[in-house]
Amino acid sequence: MATTLPAPPSDSADLEAFGYRPVLHRKLGRYASFAAGFSFVSILTTIFQFFGFGYGFGGGAFFWTWPIVFAGQFLVALNFAELAARYPISGCIYQWSRRLAGEVVGWFAGWMMIIAQIVTAAAAAIALQVVLPSIWSGFQLIGHDTALTSKSGAANAVLLGSILLVLTTVVNVVGIELMARINTIGVTVEIVGVLATIALFLTHTHRGPHVVVEHSTAAPGGYWAAFLVSGLMAAYVMVGFDSAGELSEETRNPRRVAPRTILTALAVSALGGGLMLLGALMAAPSLTDGKLSTDGLAYVISATLDSPAGKVLLCCVAIAISVCTLAIQTAGSRLMFSMARDGRLPFARRLATVHPRFGTPVLPSVVIGALAVALLVLNLGNAAIFATLASVCIVMLYLAYLLVTVPLLLQRLRGTAQQPDGLFSLGRWGIPVNLLAVLWGIAMAVNLAWPRPAVYTPNGGSWWMLWAAPLFVLLTIAVGVVVHRLAAVPDRTSAPAVQPA
């Protein structure tokens, strides 16, 4: 849980050794650090969003994509844990990459991650539409059709998502202690909700575990092609576990805490999510009526527990969505602050200013929230854009991860990757684990970005939607070149960041 105890002097001295004065409030304990990564992954949020997608393509056998993706992402997490011990600094993806590969590569890793987090925050916020109208019809403030693919459902999703983003922005501005308390309470509720959901499913089964080899309801065509597409569901879920590293400067003893919580957040998410998937497949009233593909877990819960208890579980999902959005925005604001502190963004001094009382980078929190809301409003009336949003933001995350794991591998091969004694280290397993993590990252980035009509234009759409992922990556790089040049212009328009005594 969050704590108000002062940080040990060694933590401040450790940060100063990297050339930074301690300006953020170091108030996070181990559980709060774990909660940051777990809530970003947020299995209740993402599995509720994408279960139908995975099942619709792969049938019951899509379950096996879950352990496969976990294994690949755990390879990445092992490398990140080592770097979290070596560089306990906010803005971890940017900081790790630039220290491994230089300023330019590090800057683009940070830039891609910022864009991905803005889009991810927007994509997470709209998930409220999947849950809230099912809890109470009064949450459907626009029209009557609650489906996210309908015009009224999409418009209502934008409204609910925008309200949530305003609230998370306020929490992020007020301070890390409030954010941590809300996040840890929310994560505790989510864990309870996950356990309750698993118990509900496993006590109301209609079939045995052999359902995980069933693929008669898979998408037509070759099964392996459908299986690869269904794996995108797990790929969408198991990202963001590095958030514990983003909050390193606000965590007590981060060199030891952050590596453990990065790995624990991913492992606990994988275990809980895998049991949820298995339980849902066993408890679904039917595998062939089409509802499992269209309504996902909400259909299984509603059919299995049509009572106030079912509403309580849906409330847990709504809380999980809220803290997921909060965690994403927090991570994004710390990354923006870290880059601005190094003078690597336009208006750097303003973005690097820390509120003297709250101890938070206020402007980055506001910018992340405002841009996420703007992204939702720009897509108002285009229901199909939400699936595209989810796809392109995950591609960006995987590419940002590659800009860390590839330079780290090159450093290992040159024999220059040194880890301080007594900290988490892969030792002699470093090269094989790192190599597999790089190969995995490349394969998943290609799989995610591949222009499949069934993924990007399932109901028809413009050509640019089909090619949305590669086009968005190119656009991000092009805009990044311009922003990178603007960042090179000295910022003398504002006062220096507040530096607490």
RAJODA-V245056 format. One record per pair of residues at least 4 apart in sequence whose C-alpha atoms are under 6 Angstrom apart, sorted by the first residue. I is the first residue (numbers start at 0). J is the second residue. D is the distance in whole Angstrom. If there is no record, write none. Layout:
[[I J D] [I J D]]
//
This chain:
[[0 28 6] [0 30 5] [0 31 5] [1 26 6] [1 27 5] [1 28 6] [1 31 6] [1 179 6] [2 26 5] [3 26 6] [6 25 6] [9 13 6] [11 21 6] [14 19 6] [15 19 5] [15 20 6] [22 498 6] [22 499 6] [23 358 5] [24 249 6] [24 358 6] [25 249 4] [25 250 5] [26 249 6] [27 31 6] [27 249 6] [27 250 4] [31 183 6] [32 243 5] [33 260 5] [33 264 6] [34 38 6] [34 183 6] [35 242 6] [35 243 6] [35 326 6] [36 240 4] [36 242 5] [36 243 5] [36 264 6] [37 41 6] [37 264 5] [38 323 5] [39 239 5] [39 323 5] [39 326 6] [39 327 6] [40 236 6] [40 237 6] [40 238 6] [40 239 6] [41 323 6] [42 46 5] [42 272 6] [43 47 6] [43 316 6] [44 320 5] [45 236 6] [46 50 5] [47 296 6] [49 232 6] [50 295 5] [51 55 6] [51 291 6] [51 292 4] [51 293 6] [51 295 4] [53 229 4] [53 232 5] [54 58 5] [54 292 6] [55 292 5] [56 217 5] [56 218 5] [56 225 5] [56 229 5] [57 61 5] [57 217 5] [57 225 6] [57 226 5] [57 229 5] [58 214 5] [58 216 5] [58 217 4] [59 210 6] [59 211 5] [59 213 5] [59 214 6] [60 211 4] [60 212 5] [60 213 5] [60 214 6] [62 211 6] [64 68 6] [64 230 5] [65 233 5] [69 73 6] [71 439 6] [74 436 5] [75 436 5] [76 80 6] [80 258 4] [81 423 6] [81 424 5] [82 86 6] [83 87 5] [83 244 6] [83 258 6] [84 254 4] [87 247 5] [87 253 6] [87 254 6] [88 247 5] [88 248 6] [89 245 5] [89 246 6] [89 247 5] [89 248 6] [89 337 6] [90 94 6] [90 245 5] [90 333 6] [90 334 4] [90 337 5] [91 95 6] [91 244 6] [91 245 5] [93 105 5] [93 108 6] [93 109 4] [96 100 6] [96 105 4] [96 403 5] [97 101 4] [97 102 5] [97 105 4] [99 406 6] [100 406 6] [102 106 6] [107 111 6] [108 399 5] [108 402 6] [111 399 6] [112 399 6] [113 331 6] [115 119 6] [115 392 5] [115 395 5] [115 396 6] [116 120 6] [116 331 6] [117 367 6] [117 371 5] [118 392 6] [119 123 6] [119 392 6] [120 324 5] [120 327 6] [121 371 5] [122 389 6] [123 324 6] [124 160 4] [125 156 5] [125 160 5] [127 131 6] [128 156 5] [131 138 6] [132 136 5] [132 138 5] [132 139 6] [134 310 6] [141 151 6] [141 155 5] [142 151 5] [144 151 6] [144 152 6] [145 152 5] [146 152 5] [147 152 5] [147 153 5] [148 382 5] [149 153 6] [150 380 6] [153 382 5] [154 379 6] [156 160 6] [157 161 6] [157 375 6] [161 372 5] [164 368 6] [167 325 5] [168 364 6] [168 368 6] [170 178 6] [172 361 5] [173 357 6] [174 357 5] [174 359 6] [175 179 6] [178 182 6] [179 183 6] [181 185 6] [182 186 6] [182 322 6] [185 322 6] [189 315 6] [189 319 6] [192 196 6] [192 315 6] [197 275 5] [200 278 5] [200 279 6] [200 282 5] [201 278 5] [203 282 6] [204 281 5] [204 282 4] [205 281 6] [205 282 5] [206 281 5] [222 226 6] [231 235 6] [240 261 6] [240 265 6] [241 261 6] [242 330 6] [243 257 6] [243 261 6] [244 257 6] [245 330 6] [247 253 5] [253 257 5] [259 263 6] [260 264 6] [263 267 6] [268 272 6] [269 273 6] [274 278 6] [275 279 6] [278 282 6] [279 283 6] [283 299 5] [290 294 5] [291 295 5] [294 298 5] [297 301 6] [298 302 6] [299 303 6] [300 304 6] [301 305 5] [304 309 5] [305 309 6] [319 323 6] [332 363 5] [332 364 5] [336 340 6] [336 350 6] [336 351 5] [338 343 5] [339 343 5] [339 344 5] [339 347 4] [339 350 6] [339 351 5] [340 351 5] [342 347 5] [343 486 5] [344 486 5] [345 486 5] [347 351 6] [348 495 6] [350 362 6] [350 363 6] [351 496 6] [352 360 6] [352 496 4] [352 497 6] [353 358 6] [353 359 5] [353 360 5] [353 497 5] [354 358 5] [354 359 6] [365 369 6] [373 377 6] [387 455 6] [391 468 5] [394 444 6] [397 444 6] [401 405 6] [408 433 6] [410 415 5] [410 416 5] [411 415 6] [411 416 5] [425 429 5] [428 432 6] [429 433 6] [430 434 6] [435 439 6] [443 447 6] [445 449 6] [448 468 5] [450 465 5] [450 466 5] [452 456 5] [452 457 6] [453 457 5] [455 465 5] [456 460 5] [456 465 6] [463 467 6] [467 471 6] [471 475 6] [475 479 6] [479 483 6]]
//
